[in-house]
Amino acid sequence: MIRNPVLPGFHPDPSIVRVGEDYYLATSTFEWYPGVRVHHSRDLVNWRPLGGILTGRGQLDLSGVPDSGGVWAPDLTYHDGLFHLVYGVMDNYALGYKDIANYLITAPSIEGPWSDPVRLPGRGFDAALYHEDGRSRLLTMVFDSRPGRGFAGIELQPLDGGEPELILPNRNVTEGPHLYRIDGWYYLMVAEGGTGFEHGITVLRSRSLAGPYEEDPAGPMLTSRHDPSLELQKAGHGCLVRTQTGEWYVAHLMARPYHNRRCVLGRETALQRVVWEDGWPRVAGGVPAVEVVPPALPAHPWPVTEDSPGGLGPEWSTLRRPASPDWLVAGPGGLTVQGGQSPYGLRSPSLVARPVTAHRCSLETVMRFEPGSVHQSAGITAYYNSRNWHYLALTTDGLVLTSSDRGTRTEHLLGPAGPEVRLRVEFDGPVVRFNDGPELDATILSDEHADEFVDGHVRSFGFTGAFVGLWVQDLAGEGCAARFEHIRYDA
């Protein structure tokens, strides 16, 4: 069976494409490098991580982007022997504006080499490509920044010239568009209701590319909004794929909340089987299932892989700056991390982390570090964003456990420690523990808690889910570094 989520933890906004016998899933990465993570499957059951596509600042500059800014909703397609990747970089989403630039890169293989980014037109986010008759068209939602406006519908624009055309007015926070031509119909799949608990997928169709588009009379193709008892909540933002045997599936995001409706694991990726009824693609019951019948394809499990001795497998990310030898060196047995900005810095933090993928999981390591001043610290963290985190660090005062809850810090002194110390962070449902420290609230590391609004305007979005990682600060630029060995993540 397909067991959902197929990509647990922070893997939102999936875009799926089949090339021959290979399936690729691309997901959003926001402020984390490498940008646009990709997973690979040959049976839709077993998935392996390939890492990220956007590895350097030439393709993606994340310095200074806000929490949950950066890469939003990539779109991966294959046309005329090339992979096409469209991605948007959100530099600001606050106070009624959306400062986003959309880009296109191409490659003959998913491994690259990828072309240099080309800036695309587009007056909104969630951009995607539609290919037909040798032409490529840009499909995007439109955002109107005038006071009292906002979401303004879906536009279609030829990339080889021509004006954008509104093909669907805004209905209910309409975004995340994908377009397909099947049996003489154009099918427009959109996300609606916002990306929270009211989220859903709507399908509309037209005989004409430009519309008008009529909605499936059966209602949303997929949503969890009417049943809070469902294990998979927030179902929405979907993308269709057809197998080589003619079966259909939809990849979509979802979340697994705690009893208090907080989603520590963030928005994850799931797959549902699609059947065609009366000319419409539908999911059984219109709700997400945990177990799904797989396609009639040979099983293709991947060899079990573990992190390299250096600790940086394809599941690991770096925050706001790409991994490079000037601050991060993977060597035999571990990692050496040069110190960076404070936890609230948005340009050059030194944080190496991976998503939390289960309600119960842990990360542990042996750290070698000698703080030379009060400006230096290093340790292990349970992290959501710059305002919400827990951090066990070795400082000149000893081991200090600090929590930041929407920017308000509290500290616990755990005692003295030498230059070599074993560090451990453990998630146990809504509780997180560090070494022998007190129980802390894991649910402040959730999408819901990270959402902040001031006077009706968004201050910060929560789109990324919790991470565990290794963190080093050097606030005075004195050149400190920490060595991490025996890095182990268990879930």
N, C-alpha and C positions, 0 to 999 in steps of 0.2 A: 504494500500500500504506500501511497504518498502520505507522509506524516507531516502535518503542518504545525509550526512554520517550517518550510524547507530551508530558509535562511534565518535562524534565530538571532535575537538581539538586533542591534541597530543596522537594519537593511531596508530602508524605506523607498517608496516611489519606484517599484521595479519596472524595467523595460526588458522584454524578452524577445529574442529572435532565434530562428532556426536557420542554420546553414548546412545543408546536407543532413548528416546524421548528428550534428552537434547543436546543442542548445546553449545560449549564453544569456545570463541575467545581469543587467547593469543596475546599480542602485545609487541613490544620493549619498554624498559624503560630507556636505556642509563645510565646517571649518577644519576638516581633517584631511591630511595627506596620507597616501596618494589619493588623488581625486577620482571619483567614479570607479567603485569596486565592481569587479566582474567575477561571476561564478559560472562553471561549466558543467554540463550534464549530457549524457547520451540516452537517458531513460526517464527523465523528469523526477526520478526518485532520489538518486544519489548525486550530490553536488560537491564540487571541489573549488576552493578559492584560487583564483589566478592573480590576485592582487589588484592594484589600481592602475588606471590608464594614464592619468595626469600626474606625472612624477616630479616635475620641476616648475620653477616660477615662470619659465617661458611659455608654458601651457596654462598655468594657473597661479595667480598671485593671491594668497590668502592673508597676507600681513594686514592687520588692522580690521579684518571683517568682523562684524558683530557675532555674538553667540547665535548659533543656528542661521548665520549668513553663509556665504560661500556657495558651494555647488548645490543647486536645487534641480531635482527631477530631470536626470539625463534621459536622452532618447537614443537607443542603439538600433540601427537598421542595417540591412545589407542590400546593395544595389549595384549592378554592373560590375561585379567582381570586387567591390570595395565595401568595407565596413564604414558606416557613417555614424559619427557620434556628435549629437547636439547637446550642449550643456549651457546652463546659465550661471553666472556668478553674481550673487546678490551682495552688494556692498552696503545697502541700507534698506530696512523695511519699516522704519519707525515713523511716527507722526504723519501718517497719511501718504507717504511716498514709497516707491519701490525703485531703488537705483540698481538696475540689473542690466548686464550685458550678455547677450547670447552669442555663442561661438559654435563653429563647425570644424571638426577634424576628420580625416579619413585615413584608412590603412588597408593594405591588401590582406592582412592577417590580424586576428585579435591580439596577437603579441606585438604588433607593429611591424615596421616603424610607422608612427603616426605623423601626419602632416602638421605644419604649423597652423595655429588657430586662425580662422577667418571670422571676422565680426559679421554677424547676421543682422538683418533688420528685425523688427519685432518690437512691440510696444507693451510687452508683458512677460510673464514667466511661463514655465512648463512648456517650452518650445519642443516641437517634434517635426519630423519630416514625413511627407507622403510622396511616394514615387509612382509615377504612372506615365506610360507612353514616352519614355525617355526624358521626362521632366521631373524635377523635384520641387515640391512646394512646402513652404514653412507654415506649420499649424501652431497657433499660440493663443493663449488667453490674452485678453487686453485689460490693462489696468489703467483706470482714469483717476489721476491724483487730485482732481478738483475736490474741494470740500463737499462732503456728503455723497460722493460718488464711490468709486472703487472698482469692483469686478464689473466688466463691461462686455463679456461675451467671448466668442471664439472667432478668430480671424484666420484666413487662408491667403497666402501670398506666394506667387511664383518666384523662385530664386533667380531665374534668368531675366527678370524684369517684370514690371507690372505693379499695380497698386494693390494693397491688401483689401480683402473683401470680407465683411462680416457675414459669416454663414450661420451663426447661432447667437442670439442675444443672451445676456446673462439671465439665469433662471433662479439658481440657489447656490451662490458661490461656485459658479461653473468654471472648472479648470482641468488640468491634466488630460488634454485631448489626444486621441489617437484615431486615425482614419483608415478604413479598409474598404476594398471593393470586392464584393462576393456575389456571384450569380446575378449580376446586373444591378445590384444595389450598392450605394455608398453607405457604410455604417460608421457613424460617429460615436465613439465611446468617450465619455467624460466623467470626471470626478465631480461630485456635488455634495453640498452640506458642510463643507469645511473638513479638515483632516482629523477632527476629533471624533467624539462618540456619535455624531450625526452623519458621519461620512457614508458615502455610497457610490455605486457605479450606475450610471444611466446610459442606455444605448438608444440612439435615434437613427433613422435611415431616410434616404432620399434617392430618387432616380437620377438626380442631377448633383454634380459635385458641389455646386454653389448653393444647393438647397432649394426649397425649404425642407428642413428635417423634421420628421414626426417621431414622437417618442413611442417606445414599446408600450402598448396598452396594458401589458401585464405589470408595469411598474418597474422599479429598479432591478437591474440585473443581479445586484449583490449589495447587501447592507446588513449591519448588525443593529441598526438604530432602534428597532422595535423590540429587542429582546436582550435585556441586560444579563440574562442568565447564560448566554452563549459564551463558550470559552474564548472564542476569537472575536474581539471587538474592533471597532473603528474600520471595518472592512471597506475598502475603496481604492481609488487610483489604480485602475487595471490596464492590462495590456494583453491582447490575444495572441495565441500561437497555434498553428496547425501542424500536427505531426506528419511524418512521411507516410503514415498509415491512414491519414484522413481524419484523425480525431482532433478535437479542439479543447484547449485549456485556456484559462485566464490566470495570469500572475497578478497579484494584488497585495497591497499592504494591509496589515492588521496589527493588533496589539493584544497582550495578555495582562490585564490589570490585576492589581491586588484588590482586596475586599473594599478598600477605600477609593477605588476607581483611579488609582495612580499607576502609571505604566513605567516602571523602572527599566524594563528591557527595551523601551522605546517602540518604534514602529518597525515591524518585521515583515518578511515576505512569505506569502503562501500561494498555493496553486489550487484551483478548483476546476473540475471537469465541466465542460460546456456542451449542451445539447441544443440542436436546432429544432425549434417548434414554430410552425406557422411563419417561417421566414425570419425568426428572431433568435439570436444566441442567448441562451438562458442557463442559469445555474439552478440545480434542484432546490426548490424551496426559496430561492433568492437569498440564502444565508450561507455563511462560510462553514465548511465541515473540517474537522480535525483530521479525519482519515478519508482519503479520496482514492478511487479506483485508478490505477496507473494506466498508461497507454499500452497497447499490445506491441511492446518493444522488448528486445532482449535485455535482461538485467545487466547493468554495467556499474558495479561498485568500484570505487577508487581505492587504491592502497591507503592504509591509515598512515598519516604523516604527523610528525610532531615538530615543534619549533626546533630550529637549528640550535647548536650549542651557543650561538650568539644571541638567541632568544627572539629573533625577528623573523617569524614566518609571515605568510601573506595576510594573516588576520590582524597584524599590528599596524598602528597608525601613529603619525606624529602631528602635533597640534600647531596649525597656522604656519609652519615652515617645513619644507621637505627635509627628509633625512639626508644629511650630507656629512662628510668627514670633518668639517670644521667644528661640529658639535656632537656628533654621534658616531662611534666607531664600534662595529661588531667584530669581535675577535674570538679566538679559541676559548670557549667556556663562558663567555659573557659579553656584556656591553659596557662601554665607557661613555658616560654622558657628561658633557660640559654644561655648567650651570647657565641658566637663562633668566628671563624676567620673573617678576613676582606672579603669584597665582592670578592676579587681576590684569596682567599685561596682555595686550592683544597683538603683539608683533613678533616677539621672539622667545616664547616660552620653551623650556626644555622638558617636554612631556612625551613619553613613549607609552602608548596604551593600546588596549584592545577592548572590543565591546563585551559587556556582560551578557552571556547567552542563556543563562538559566537562573531560576529563582534561588538556587543553591549552587554556589561556585566559589572558587578561591584562587588567589594569586599569591605566590610566595617567592622569596629570593634571599640570597645572602648579599649584603651590601658592604663594600669597603669605602669608608669616607671619613675624612677628618676635617670638620669645619674649622676654618681659620679665623673667622670673625662672626659677629652677629648677623652679617649680611649673607651668610651662606647656610644652606640647608639642603638635605637630600633624603628621599624616602619613597614610600609607597602610598598610592592614593586610590580612593573610590571617587570618581569624578563624573560630573554631569556637564557643567560649563563653568565659566570664570566666576560665577556668583554662588554656585552650589557644589560643594565638594567636602570630602573628609580626607585628611592627610596626616600620616604618621611620619615624622621627619626627625632625623638626627641633627641637632643644633648644638651651639655652644652651651646650652642649658641642659643637654641630654636629649632623651626621646620625648618629643612633644606631639601630642595628638590634637590637631586643630580641625574644627568644622566651620564651614562658611554656609550660612543659610540666607540666601538672597542678599549676600554681602555682609551679613552680621557674623562676626567671628567669635567663637568660644574655644578655649584651650584647656587641655588636660595634660599635666606633666606626669609622664609615666616612669621617670627615673633615669639614672645614669646609664650610659652604654659606651662600649669601647669602639674602636675604629672598624671593627668587623661585627656586624649584627644581622641576625636573621629577622626578616620582616614578613608578615603575613596579613592579608586582608581577606575576609570571608563574608560572603552574602548568605544570609539564612532567612529567606523570605523578606519581610519588611525590616529586618535587622541587619546591620553590618558591624563586624568586629575587627579590631586590629590587635595582634599579639595578645597581651593580657589586659587590654584596655576595656572601658565600659561599652555597653551596647549602645549603638547609635542608630538614628533613624535613616534607613535606606531610602525611604519614600521621598525625601527631599531631592533625591537624584532621579526625578521622574519628569516626563514631559509636562505633566499638569502643574507641578510645583514650579517648573522653570518659566512657565507663562507668566508674564507680568504686564499689567496695564496701569497707566497713569492718566486720570481724567478721560477715560474712554479711549485712549490711544495706546497702542502696543509699545511697551518698552523692551520686552524681550520675548522671543518665541522659544518653545521647548520642542525641538524636532529630532533630537539625536540619541536619546537613551543613555544609560549609564555605561561607564568605562572603568576598567582597573588598569593601573599603570605605574610607571617609574618616573619620578619627578625630581628635578634638581634646580635650585635657585642660586643665583650669584648676583645679588642686587647691586653691588658696587663694581661689578666687572673685574674682579680680582683674579679670575682664572681658575676657579675651583672646578673639580670634576669628581664624579662618583663612579665606582665600579660595581656592576650588578652581575652576580653569578648564580648558577643553579636556578634559573627562572623557570617557574612551573605554573601553568594555569590548568585547573581541573574544574569540570562541570558535569 
